[in-house]
Amino acid sequence: MRHVVITGGNKGLGLAQTEAFLDQGWTVHVVARTPGDLDLSIDRIVFHEHDLSDWKDVSYLDRLHADAGGLDALVNNAGVHLKQAVWDVAPDDLDRVLDINVKAMFLACGRYAQLQAGRGGSIVNISSMGGLMALPSAAAYVTAKTAVIGLTRSVAVDAAERGIRCNAVCPGFIDTDMTRAVLAKDPARRDKIEGRIPTRAFGTPQNVADAVFFLASDSAAYINGVALPVDGGYAIGF
Ligand SMILES: NC(=O)c1ccc[n+]([C@@H]2O[C@H](COP(=O)([O-])OP(=O)(O)OC[C@H]3O[C@@H](n4cnc5c(N)ncnc54)[C@H](O)[C@@H]3O)[C@@H](O)[C@H]2O)c1
């Protein structure tokens, strides 16, 4: 039995990732504040309550590692968005975005690489196309998601000798609660965005989950340190 930890695997993109790993027979350890949309009657879903704002605490990984007898993969998916220009971002909001999107992920990567040293494993970090290009009025988010790519490359280099790969996925515009909440404030923007996506459509959570599972799995055994856009070609521009 293979085991994966997915932060924020209880809803949105994370829930689709939970389902993708379940479909492939893995046991999924979901780390989140609430069970959210998880079906806890499924015995291969293990819910672990944790608030990632408490970013210095990665002891949940030790517990899950001990319970499962090893963790084949870690998906750092949890994240928060902030739709504000740089001059509007309050210091506490900047802290929140960096704490959850970057610092909690940073320490989780480090702890996972210690726990799995010599046993092998795979980390997938969820960045964004905001990690590859600037997005309007999203300075804190873009800063955080760009840092995720730097972190991913650093871990990929350092942890390779421990048999651990680390890659990032950069979703574009995907239909989820988060995207809908952001675009609800500016409905005309959705049409404009679709016009700029080469495939002319928003992606689905399943599109992202397929990429995450691929990078976590042995099918990607020689892929290390990439930031893979899953965006219908948006970030290449045209
Ligand atoms: N939806 C998109 O179009 C899109 C695009 C690019 C990147 N992303 C990224 O994908 C990831 C998932 O986004 P989503 O769209 O599913 O968002 P969402 O708001 O639906 O889910 C966010 C997830 O993060 C978890 N989370 C947030 N704060 C937490 C905390 N303090 N402690 C524990 N868990 C916490 C939540 O439980 C939830 O599962 C995020 O990293 C996001 O930045 C999303």
The ligand as an SDF file (V2000), in Angstrom:
LIG
                    3D

 44 48  0  0  0  0  0  0  0  0999 V2000
   -8.0900   27.3270   -8.2700 N   0  0  0  0  0  0  0  0  0  0  0  0
   -7.1840   27.7750   -9.1160 C   0  0  0  0  0  0  0  0  0  0  0  0
   -7.5270   28.2000  -10.2300 O   0  0  0  0  0  0  0  0  0  0  0  0
   -5.7280   27.7540   -8.7400 C   0  0  0  0  0  0  0  0  0  0  0  0
   -4.8090   28.2330   -9.6600 C   0  0  0  0  0  0  0  0  0  0  0  0
   -3.4490   28.2090   -9.3340 C   0  0  0  0  0  0  0  0  0  0  0  0
   -3.0320   27.6900   -8.1250 C   0  0  0  0  0  0  0  0  0  0  0  0
   -3.9610   27.2510   -7.2240 N   0  0  0  0  0  0  0  0  0  0  0  0
   -3.4450   26.7060   -5.9730 C   0  0  0  0  0  0  0  0  0  0  0  0
   -3.9870   25.4230   -5.7490 O   0  0  0  0  0  0  0  0  0  0  0  0
   -4.0760   25.1720   -4.3440 C   0  0  0  0  0  0  0  0  0  0  0  0
   -5.5100   24.7630   -3.9820 C   0  0  0  0  0  0  0  0  0  0  0  0
   -6.3510   25.8400   -4.3270 O   0  0  0  0  0  0  0  0  0  0  0  0
   -7.9420   25.6950   -4.4500 P   0  0  0  0  0  0  0  0  0  0  0  0
   -8.3270   26.4600   -5.6440 O   0  0  0  0  0  0  0  0  0  0  0  0
   -8.3560   24.2840   -4.3200 O   0  0  0  0  0  0  0  0  0  0  0  0
   -8.3850   26.5620   -3.1810 O   0  0  0  0  0  0  0  0  0  0  0  0
   -9.4360   26.2840   -2.0260 P   0  0  0  0  0  0  0  0  0  0  0  0
   -9.6130   27.5740   -1.2940 O   0  0  0  0  0  0  0  0  0  0  0  0
  -10.6280   25.6000   -2.5650 O   0  0  0  0  0  0  0  0  0  0  0  0
   -8.6180   25.2980   -1.1370 O   0  0  0  0  0  0  0  0  0  0  0  0
   -7.5370   25.7460   -0.3830 C   0  0  0  0  0  0  0  0  0  0  0  0
   -7.0840   24.5840    0.4470 C   0  0  0  0  0  0  0  0  0  0  0  0
   -6.0790   25.0250    1.3440 O   0  0  0  0  0  0  0  0  0  0  0  0
   -6.4060   24.5950    2.6430 C   0  0  0  0  0  0  0  0  0  0  0  0
   -5.9620   25.5910    3.6200 N   0  0  0  0  0  0  0  0  0  0  0  0
   -6.0100   26.9420    3.4930 C   0  0  0  0  0  0  0  0  0  0  0  0
   -5.5520   27.5160    4.6280 N   0  0  0  0  0  0  0  0  0  0  0  0
   -5.2070   26.5100    5.4650 C   0  0  0  0  0  0  0  0  0  0  0  0
   -4.6660   26.4640    6.7800 C   0  0  0  0  0  0  0  0  0  0  0  0
   -4.4120   27.5790    7.4780 N   0  0  0  0  0  0  0  0  0  0  0  0
   -4.4340   25.2660    7.3320 N   0  0  0  0  0  0  0  0  0  0  0  0
   -4.7030   24.1270    6.6530 C   0  0  0  0  0  0  0  0  0  0  0  0
   -5.2110   24.1010    5.4070 N   0  0  0  0  0  0  0  0  0  0  0  0
   -5.4550   25.2870    4.8250 C   0  0  0  0  0  0  0  0  0  0  0  0
   -7.9130   24.4490    2.6910 C   0  0  0  0  0  0  0  0  0  0  0  0
   -8.2620   23.4390    3.6120 O   0  0  0  0  0  0  0  0  0  0  0  0
   -8.2440   24.0250    1.2840 C   0  0  0  0  0  0  0  0  0  0  0  0
   -8.2170   22.6420    1.1810 O   0  0  0  0  0  0  0  0  0  0  0  0
   -3.6230   26.4510   -3.6580 C   0  0  0  0  0  0  0  0  0  0  0  0
   -2.2630   26.3460   -3.3190 O   0  0  0  0  0  0  0  0  0  0  0  0
   -3.8070   27.5090   -4.7370 C   0  0  0  0  0  0  0  0  0  0  0  0
   -2.9970   28.6210   -4.5530 O   0  0  0  0  0  0  0  0  0  0  0  0
   -5.2940   27.2730   -7.5100 C   0  0  0  0  0  0  0  0  0  0  0  0
  1  2  1  0
  2  3  2  0
  2  4  1  0
  4  5  1  0
  4 44  2  0
  5  6  2  0
  6  7  1  0
  7  8  2  0
  8  9  1  0
  8 44  1  0
  9 10  1  0
  9 42  1  0
 10 11  1  0
 11 12  1  0
 11 40  1  0
 12 13  1  0
 13 14  1  0
 14 15  2  0
 14 16  1  0
 14 17  1  0
 17 18  1  0
 18 19  2  0
 18 20  1  0
 18 21  1  0
 21 22  1  0
 22 23  1  0
 23 24  1  0
 23 38  1  0
 24 25  1  0
 25 26  1  0
 25 36  1  0
 26 27  1  0
 26 35  1  0
 27 28  2  0
 28 29  1  0
 29 30  1  0
 29 35  2  0
 30 31  1  0
 30 32  2  0
 32 33  1  0
 33 34  2  0
 34 35  1  0
 36 37  1  0
 36 38  1  0
 38 39  1  0
 40 41  1  0
 40 42  1  0
 42 43  1  0
M  CHG  2   8   1  16  -1
M  END
$$$$
